[in-house]
């Protein structure tokens, strides 16, 4: 048990019986946050505008402490959380769903939550949310994790079988609107890959996705939708459901990732497969599929209905369409930018598992490669590759259609 002392800048109050706070409308406002302590014990404090109900739990691999809050307006100074202190390496925060926000503390090793409480406003001091952490062993951490109460996510309704049939490749419009969904990977509290210079994947892919949307929309041939248009976190399952609800005929998920082998360079196009085409594809799929977990989302309670849908999402016809587009896209990319060896690969990416929407994952390049990073942040390169992808989309739906006036 940690006692109050000079190591802390905030007092630890004795438990008192409190009346329920008066109802306040609107999101909670978080004005500031700070860390105090050392590598044995660390305190995390957030200044908020009211008493707030919150939950705290830990996650492993990597070690994290997750603080669940009602919808919160974070007004922290720019860059706050990029560095840490004591047991905490860094922290991130943001909205994770309607009425729900989250703070994720990345810790350098296993930690124990010693106390978590709210301090009432006193004089000129605001209400403070306080979480005290202690260093612990991995054995103790995993034991505590095993008995941690299971967090049940909100019930998900399995997407109904819509009867939607994607526009066939080469078939043109056929009297139907062609909807293309662009999915910029990551976002919000999930930054994705990060280069040594600090370039974030979530920023690169959003900028590219907007250029691709412009390239596709300008032709007047496609109705283009995006899973996100700003810096927000969207769980993988919601991205899949969005494409289905929009009755998309094509989903392009855009990424700019990292691999341990920093020499890997160039673009790659991935399609869905139960068996990965190679070790790199398998590792990358596992990394991408952990996006929800990295952001702090607990996936342990996914319903059987969702699991059943995921099994159904690998219908042969849709996969064949995706492979057809992937080959078309690779052919175009080779003409205008560098690609990896064997640029069409496959693995079990969750974001590609819409059973009635042909889907591909486009890796623009690798932020772990300095040469690729220079391209990825270059507006002219992004413009060229966006035009290249747009041309591949037109070819996929048929040259006759692509050239027809509307």
C-alpha positions as a printed NumPy array, in Angstrom:
array([[  0.   ,   0.   ,   0.   ],
       [  1.392,   3.387,  -0.983],
       [  1.156,   6.057,   1.683],
       [  1.104,   9.766,   1.118],
       [  4.574,  11.268,   1.04 ],
       [  6.881,  13.618,  -0.784],
       [  7.006,  11.335,  -3.8  ],
       [  3.501,  12.441,  -4.759],
       [  2.325,  15.851,  -5.882],
       [ -1.3  ,  14.903,  -5.153],
       [ -2.71 ,  13.928,  -1.775],
       [ -4.189,  10.469,  -1.22 ],
       [ -7.43 ,  11.095,   0.665],
       [ -8.98 ,   8.862,   3.255],
       [-12.106,   7.129,   1.893],
       [-15.196,   9.212,   2.571],
       [-18.871,   8.666,   1.916],
       [-19.919,  10.86 ,  -1.   ],
       [-23.252,  11.96 ,  -2.325],
       [-23.933,  11.462,  -6.014],
       [-22.609,  14.374,  -8.085],
       [-25.065,  16.721,  -9.739],
       [-25.765,  15.792, -13.339],
       [-23.759,  17.82 , -15.834],
       [-24.559,  17.702, -19.523],
       [-21.99 ,  17.297, -22.254],
       [-18.677,  15.432, -22.362],
       [-16.288,  15.384, -19.433],
       [-13.548,  17.982, -19.936],
       [ -9.969,  16.893, -19.212],
       [ -7.739,  19.962, -18.998],
       [ -4.364,  18.525, -18.048],
       [ -2.483,  15.342, -17.162],
       [  0.804,  14.552, -15.478],
       [  3.039,  11.797, -14.134],
       [  4.959,  11.684, -10.876],
       [  7.174,   9.112,  -9.192],
       [  9.907,   6.733, -10.241],
       [ 10.574,   3.232, -11.586],
       [  9.148,   1.622,  -8.417],
       [  5.92 ,   3.578,  -8.106],
       [  4.293,   6.083, -10.425],
       [  1.198,   8.232, -10.169],
       [ -0.896,   9.344, -13.16 ],
       [ -3.205,  12.32 , -12.651],
       [ -5.842,  13.879, -14.894],
       [ -7.599,  17.173, -14.1  ],
       [-11.294,  16.941, -14.983],
       [-14.244,  19.282, -14.672],
       [-16.457,  16.985, -12.559],
       [-16.629,  13.789, -10.561],
       [-16.411,  10.945, -13.054],
       [-17.072,   7.209, -13.024],
       [-14.189,   5.335, -14.587],
       [-12.701,   1.866, -14.901],
       [ -9.076,   0.732, -14.881],
       [ -7.56 ,  -2.546, -16.022],
       [ -4.305,  -3.955, -17.379],
       [ -3.35 ,  -5.675, -20.618],
       [ -0.257,  -7.679, -21.53 ],
       [  1.994,  -7.984, -24.583],
       [  2.672,  -5.131, -24.61 ],
       [  2.107,  -4.071, -21.02 ],
       [ -0.57 ,  -1.392, -20.756],
       [ -2.898,   0.201, -18.245],
       [ -6.261,   1.172, -19.707],
       [ -8.523,   3.832, -18.188],
       [-12.111,   3.799, -19.454],
       [-14.066,   7.055, -19.252],
       [-17.367,   8.436, -20.45 ],
       [-17.066,  10.65 , -23.522],
       [-14.275,  13.102, -22.766],
       [-13.029,  16.293, -24.397],
       [ -9.247,  16.071, -23.998],
       [ -7.733,  19.55 , -23.923],
       [ -4.184,  18.493, -23.155],
       [ -1.259,  20.488, -24.468],
       [  0.053,  19.377, -27.849],
       [  2.447,  16.462, -27.495],
       [  1.352,  15.642, -23.95 ],
       [  1.749,  11.911, -23.497],
       [  4.472,  11.484, -26.103],
       [  7.003,  10.942, -23.329],
       [  6.669,   9.352, -19.928],
       [  8.113,   9.101, -16.474],
       [  8.776,   6.33 , -14.019],
       [  6.871,   3.178, -14.968],
       [  5.051,   4.843, -17.87 ],
       [  6.814,   5.23 , -21.225],
       [  4.057,   7.213, -22.938],
       [  0.283,   7.509, -23.05 ],
       [ -2.434,   8.245, -25.587],
       [ -6.088,   9.124, -25.365],
       [ -9.198,   9.615, -27.44 ],
       [-12.755,   8.662, -28.283],
       [-13.251,   4.928, -28.933],
       [-16.99 ,   4.844, -29.571],
       [-20.253,   6.685, -28.953],
       [-20.136,   8.064, -25.412],
       [-16.849,   6.281, -24.609],
       [-13.296,   7.545, -24.285],
       [-10.089,   5.885, -23.208],
       [ -6.586,   6.608, -21.954],
       [ -3.923,   3.972, -22.595],
       [ -0.692,   4.066, -20.57 ],
       [  2.205,   2.186, -22.187],
       [  4.369,   0.825, -19.401],
       [  7.955,  -0.347, -19.612],
       [  7.184,  -3.576, -17.794],
       [  4.606,  -5.343, -15.626],
       [  2.782,  -3.067, -13.189],
       [  0.187,  -3.368, -10.464],
       [ -2.715,  -0.951, -10.008],
       [ -2.378,   0.013,  -6.368],
       [ -5.126,   2.635,  -6.138],
       [ -7.514,   4.41 ,  -8.481],
       [ -9.708,   7.21 ,  -7.135],
       [-11.127,  10.685,  -7.69 ],
       [-10.102,  13.684,  -5.547],
       [-12.77 ,  16.347,  -5.072],
       [-12.12 ,  19.935,  -6.119],
       [-10.605,  21.974,  -3.295],
       [-10.053,  25.746,  -3.413],
       [ -8.281,  26.403,  -6.731],
       [ -7.58 ,  22.72 ,  -7.393],
       [ -9.873,  20.956,  -9.92 ],
       [-11.338,  17.476,  -9.592],
       [ -8.514,  14.979, -10.155],
       [ -8.596,  11.405, -11.373],
       [ -5.651,   9.521,  -9.868],
       [ -4.163,   6.117, -10.695],
       [ -1.256,   4.759,  -8.635],
       [  0.978,   2.094, -10.176],
       [  3.554,  -0.175,  -8.572],
       [  6.289,  -2.171, -10.257],
       [  5.701,  -5.918, -10.094],
       [  6.988,  -9.179, -11.544],
       [  5.656, -10.737, -14.72 ],
       [  4.493, -13.749, -12.715],
       [  2.423, -11.577, -10.371],
       [  1.137,  -9.474, -13.265],
       [ -0.084, -12.509, -15.226],
       [ -1.663, -14.004, -12.113],
       [ -3.576, -10.779, -11.487],
       [ -4.559, -10.631, -15.154],
       [ -6.006, -14.131, -14.969],
       [ -8.438, -13.174, -12.179],
       [ -9.255,  -9.753, -13.609],
       [-13.03 ,  -9.495, -14.198],
       [-14.005, -10.163, -17.799],
       [-15.03 ,  -6.953, -19.545],
       [-18.028,  -7.608, -21.723],
       [-18.245,  -5.271, -24.696],
       [-21.582,  -3.88 , -25.783],
       [-23.603,  -6.538, -27.616],
       [-22.974,  -6.562, -31.345],
       [-25.674,  -7.411, -33.795],
       [-24.353,  -9.689, -36.494],
       [-24.701,  -8.077, -39.921],
       [-27.653,  -9.53 , -41.773],
       [-27.203, -11.257, -45.098],
       [-28.055,  -8.287, -47.291],
       [-28.485,  -9.953, -50.641],
       [-26.035,  -7.364, -51.963],
       [-24.039,  -8.568, -54.937],
       [-20.854,  -6.665, -55.698],
       [-20.454,  -5.281, -59.222],
       [-18.497,  -7.899, -61.119],
       [-15.059,  -7.034, -62.486],
       [-15.273,  -5.846, -66.068],
       [-19.044,  -5.492, -65.881],
       [-19.116,  -1.718, -65.764],
       [-21.96 ,   0.09 , -64.073],
       [-24.692,  -2.299, -65.298],
       [-27.263,   0.242, -64.201],
       [-25.953,   0.158, -60.637],
       [-23.968,   2.641, -58.636],
       [-20.39 ,   1.548, -58.003],
       [-19.431,   2.286, -54.407],
       [-15.732,   2.205, -53.491],
       [-14.814,   2.364, -49.805],
       [-11.356,   3.609, -48.823],
       [-10.196,   2.585, -45.354],
       [ -7.268,   4.629, -43.956],
       [ -5.758,   2.314, -41.336],
       [ -5.399,   3.091, -37.622],
       [ -6.324,   6.535, -36.218],
       [ -6.986,   8.252, -32.921],
       [ -5.379,   6.477, -29.974],
       [ -3.996,   3.842, -32.384],
       [ -1.172,   5.607, -34.293],
       [ -0.019,   2.51 , -36.183],
       [  3.638,   2.354, -37.183],
       [  6.047,   5.141, -36.296],
       [  9.307,   5.979, -38.046],
       [ 12.489,   6.931, -36.238],
       [ 11.816,  10.52 , -37.261],
       [  8.345,  10.41 , -35.731],
       [  6.217,  10.024, -38.874],
       [  2.975,   8.273, -37.923],
       [  1.25 ,   5.718, -40.134],
       [ -2.219,   7.045, -39.277],
       [ -1.307,  10.489, -40.684],
       [  0.355,   9.22 , -43.86 ],
       [ -2.477,   6.895, -44.854],
       [ -5.191,   9.473, -44.153],
       [ -3.445,  12.018, -46.391],
       [ -3.085,   9.414, -49.143],
       [ -6.681,   8.22 , -48.778],
       [ -7.959,  11.762, -49.334],
       [ -5.882,  12.051, -52.512],
       [ -7.213,   8.696, -53.694],
       [-10.775,   9.807, -52.975],
       [-10.2  ,  12.894, -55.121],
       [ -8.683,  10.843, -57.957],
       [-11.638,   8.438, -57.969],
       [-14.346,  11.065, -57.487],
       [-13.048,  13.378, -60.199],
       [-13.824,  10.807, -62.87 ],
       [-17.502,  10.857, -61.916],
       [-17.621,   7.067, -62.234],
       [-17.588,   6.081, -58.59 ],
       [-19.345,   6.912, -55.356],
       [-16.434,   7.049, -52.903],
       [-16.846,   6.641, -49.136],
       [-14.192,   6.629, -46.393],
       [-14.253,   4.743, -43.102],
       [-12.661,   7.77 , -41.446],
       [-12.017,  11.313, -42.64 ],
       [-10.154,  12.575, -39.602],
       [ -7.98 ,  11.341, -36.75 ],
       [-10.395,   8.98 , -35.01 ],
       [-10.158,   5.401, -33.806],
       [-12.447,   2.869, -35.491],
       [-12.407,  -0.829, -34.486],
       [-11.649,  -3.291, -37.281],
       [-15.096,  -4.875, -37.123],
       [-16.777,  -1.51 , -37.627],
       [-14.671,  -0.881, -40.738],
       [-15.871,  -4.17 , -42.208],
       [-19.484,  -3.436, -41.302],
       [-19.234,   0.052, -42.811],
       [-18.236,  -1.378, -46.196],
       [-21.119,  -3.856, -46.047],
       [-23.669,  -1.25 , -44.997],
       [-22.564,   1.021, -47.843],
       [-23.037,  -1.919, -50.253],
       [-19.504,  -1.4  , -51.51 ],
       [-18.257,  -3.147, -54.626],
       [-14.649,  -2.676, -53.523],
       [-12.824,  -1.959, -50.243],
       [ -9.256,  -0.664, -50.287],
       [ -7.609,  -0.594, -46.845],
       [ -4.52 ,   1.637, -46.885],
       [ -1.481,   1.144, -44.653],
       [  2.174,   2.15 , -44.374],
       [  3.584,  -0.266, -41.891],
       [  6.8  ,  -1.43 , -40.292],
       [  8.726,  -4.674, -40.234],
       [ 11.683,  -5.798, -38.184],
       [ 13.789,  -6.109, -41.328],
       [ 14.298,  -2.409, -42.05 ],
       [ 15.589,  -3.115, -45.548],
       [ 12.129,  -4.145, -46.811],
       [ 10.932,  -1.526, -49.28 ],
       [  8.106,  -0.892, -51.706],
       [  4.375,  -1.424, -52.048],
       [  2.526,  -4.687, -51.402],
       [ -1.059,  -5.737, -52.095],
       [ -2.672,  -8.266, -49.739],
       [ -5.824, -10.327, -50.143],
       [ -7.583, -12.592, -47.663],
       [ -6.471, -16.152, -47.104],
       [ -6.806, -18.577, -44.221],
       [ -3.186, -19.548, -44.831],
       [ -0.597, -16.819, -45.2  ],
       [  1.405, -16.815, -48.409],
       [  4.653, -16.396, -46.459],
       [  6.085, -15.582, -43.054],
       [  6.169, -11.814, -43.658],
       [  2.483, -11.803, -44.603],
       [  1.591, -13.848, -41.527],
       [  3.528, -11.547, -39.203],
       [  2.037,  -8.429, -40.751],
       [ -1.515,  -9.784, -40.508],
       [ -0.994, -10.628, -36.853],
       [  0.356,  -7.133, -36.251],
       [ -2.532,  -5.425, -38.047],
       [ -5.14 ,  -7.632, -36.389],
       [ -3.837,  -6.477, -33.007],
       [ -4.787,  -2.849, -33.763],
       [ -7.886,  -3.061, -31.583],
       [ -5.9  ,  -4.585, -28.73 ],
       [ -3.086,  -2.051, -29.053],
       [ -5.668,   0.702, -28.768],
       [ -6.909,  -0.939, -25.584],
       [-10.069,  -2.587, -26.897],
       [-10.895,  -5.847, -25.179],
       [-11.879,  -8.467, -27.745],
       [-12.334, -11.379, -25.368],
       [-16.112, -11.151, -25.407],
       [-16.832, -11.312, -29.151],
       [-20.077, -13.158, -29.597],
       [-20.542, -16.48 , -31.318],
       [-22.7  , -14.702, -33.875],
       [-19.773, -12.523, -34.888],
       [-17.47 , -15.528, -34.999],
       [-19.945, -17.279, -37.273],
       [-20.027, -14.285, -39.577],
       [-16.233, -14.221, -39.737],
       [-16.245, -17.836, -40.881],
       [-18.758, -16.934, -43.563],
       [-16.712, -13.991, -44.761],
       [-14.424, -16.076, -46.93 ],
       [-16.831, -16.876, -49.716],
       [-15.014, -18.004, -52.802],
       [-16.536, -15.608, -55.332],
       [-15.717, -12.493, -53.348],
       [-12.167, -13.703, -52.767],
       [-11.766, -14.349, -56.48 ],
       [-12.895, -10.798, -57.27 ],
       [-10.379,  -9.457, -54.742],
       [ -7.566, -11.485, -56.3  ],
       [ -8.53 , -10.18 , -59.745],
       [ -8.308,  -6.576, -58.515],
       [ -5.064,  -7.248, -56.624],
       [ -3.403,  -8.473, -59.811],
       [ -4.658,  -5.441, -61.716],
       [ -3.396,  -3.115, -58.989],
       [  0.029,  -4.742, -58.786],
       [  0.417,  -4.431, -62.558],
       [ -0.269,  -0.693, -62.393],
       [  1.907,  -0.101, -59.33 ],
       [  4.906,  -1.691, -61.029],
       [  4.726,   1.001, -63.697],
       [  4.839,   3.929, -61.291],
       [  6.508,   2.996, -58.005],
       [  8.64 ,   0.382, -56.31 ],
       [  7.083,  -2.861, -55.139],
       [  8.375,  -5.638, -52.914],
       [  9.398,  -9.002, -54.212],
       [  6.253, -11.079, -54.811],
       [  4.027,  -7.988, -54.387],
       [  0.715,  -9.884, -54.267],
       [  0.508, -11.727, -50.959],
       [ -2.229, -13.087, -48.743],
       [ -2.989, -13.596, -45.059],
       [ -5.857, -13.499, -42.567],
       [ -6.406,  -9.758, -42.212],
       [ -9.593,  -9.046, -40.25 ],
       [-10.317,  -5.877, -42.191],
       [-10.609,  -7.907, -45.42 ],
       [-13.275, -10.264, -44.1  ],
       [-16.435,  -8.777, -45.597],
       [-18.021, -11.763, -47.301],
       [-19.88 ,  -9.698, -49.909],
       [-17.281,  -6.947, -50.515],
       [-14.094,  -7.708, -52.5  ],
       [-11.319,  -6.249, -50.346],
       [ -7.579,  -5.635, -50.561],
       [ -5.033,  -4.181, -48.175],
       [ -2.529,  -1.858, -49.829],
       [  0.788,  -1.379, -48.062],
       [  2.152,   1.823, -49.595],
       [  5.593,   1.19 , -48.14 ],
       [  7.406,   0.803, -44.848],
       [  8.125,   3.553, -42.359],
       [ 11.055,   1.483, -41.106],
       [ 12.768,   2.129, -44.451],
       [ 14.165,   5.706, -44.757],
       [ 13.765,   5.735, -48.543],
       [ 10.148,   4.638, -48.318],
       [  9.477,   7.224, -45.627],
       [ 10.702,  10.009, -47.923],
       [  8.213,   8.883, -50.583],
       [  5.345,   8.384, -48.152],
       [  5.436,  11.967, -46.886],
       [  5.97 ,  13.476, -50.349],
       [  2.794,  15.036, -51.813],
       [  3.872,  14.515, -55.417],
       [  4.569,  10.813, -54.833],
       [  1.229,  10.401, -53.079],
       [ -0.523,  12.086, -56.01 ],
       [  1.151,   9.779, -58.527],
       [  0.326,   6.616, -56.612],
       [ -3.243,   7.756, -55.942],
       [ -3.75 ,   8.246, -59.69 ],
       [ -2.224,   4.81 , -60.245],
       [ -4.626,   3.13 , -57.837],
       [ -7.558,   5.019, -59.364],
       [ -6.57 ,   3.76 , -62.828],
       [ -6.434,   0.189, -61.503],
       [ -9.954,   0.598, -60.086],
       [-11.239,   1.795, -63.475],
       [ -9.557,  -1.115, -65.217],
       [-11.011,  -3.561, -62.718],
       [-14.544,  -2.416, -63.488],
       [-13.891,  -2.519, -67.235],
       [-12.159,  -0.273, -69.735],
       [-15.371,   0.152, -71.702],
       [-17.075,   1.45 , -68.592],
       [-14.105,   3.583, -67.639],
       [-14.155,   5.428, -70.975],
       [-17.924,   5.805, -71.265],
       [-19.351,   9.338, -70.825],
       [-21.951,   9.879, -68.135]])
